């Protein structure tokens, strides 16, 4: 059994602070910007200012909604199932009607008109378009259409392993604005289409249907609109991702690797040619099926559930505790560290059992800034084209070569990979 006494933290001889990261010109600007926003934290919650343009204020902790019976009557709209139970083929057919009623059929006629359409969109128009497409695809009543209000995760099929925690609901509208602006900054229709499709999937604005919307937008912008297009309908079907898959995780390892080095949360191991986290998350007591909070009231809050998910995801479980410890080495996070023969581990259950509301809020704020910075870097890399960072990737003959990340994504979407 490892020694559970909180150790001195041998993270680095001179561990980087947020001020260090913000002042380091070798660090990408977007990371410096987010580090600067956190630089005021010193043992208490960071007072992160909300930009005046942010129409979505940072939320306070809310009670976690009670679980409803799985035997409830299936929700319907106009006599047909809604949401994830919606009839894909029936709803895909309704996209034709939506496109014609909104005049999109004219905007999508030629490559020039499609470029003009993208460049003329405002952030409000863009979000409205996505909301309406999602509503049609999932048969959601107009009064209930909107961006998701809950934290979302992607889970490995057949397991409970959390592959990714998506951006916080409070940040989705601003991130979609950034996606649109990056696309509008490109000249070529292929680059614009790629950034929009991959960006929508990365932001994950809706509980269901994000992939269908991303695939549809990419296809419509690249090939235009034709009434009754069977290929477009196929993209909205269950096997649509096998045809086109604008998946940001395709280049995630390359972006996350550089990101982790820049943030100082990982170190390069030349023996294994891999990145090693300076702090690794673990569950100390395997009997914890559901993490227990300091009080039953805290365990029922949405914030507690959110932080539980964040710490259970491989990347964030390493990054968030490390960054929290840079500014506070005396709280529950520090007491949750375990030194096992020189390797540092962060006891997820130890932290969640004793963390205060303020500490949970602080962890959540760090996650938000890190996730937003990651997406900003993803969009920046996609916009750089052939000048984007290179990662190892097999060419057409199966030979491993260095490829620019943006070119990998472009070749993947066009079916050349």
PyMOL commands that set and color helices and strands:
alter all, ss='L'
color gray80, all
select helices_A, chain A and resi 18-23+29-38+83-85+88-101+104-107+111-120+123-137+142-144+169-184+189-203+210-223+230-235+240-242+248-250+252-263+296-299+302-312+314-327+332-335+348-354+357-383+385-387+405-413
alter helices_A, ss='H'
color red, helices_A
select strands_A, chain A and resi 76-77+80-81+153-155+162-165+266-269+274-277+280-282+337-340+343-347+390-394+400-404
alter strands_A, ss='S'
color yellow, strands_A
deselect
rebuild
show_as cartoon
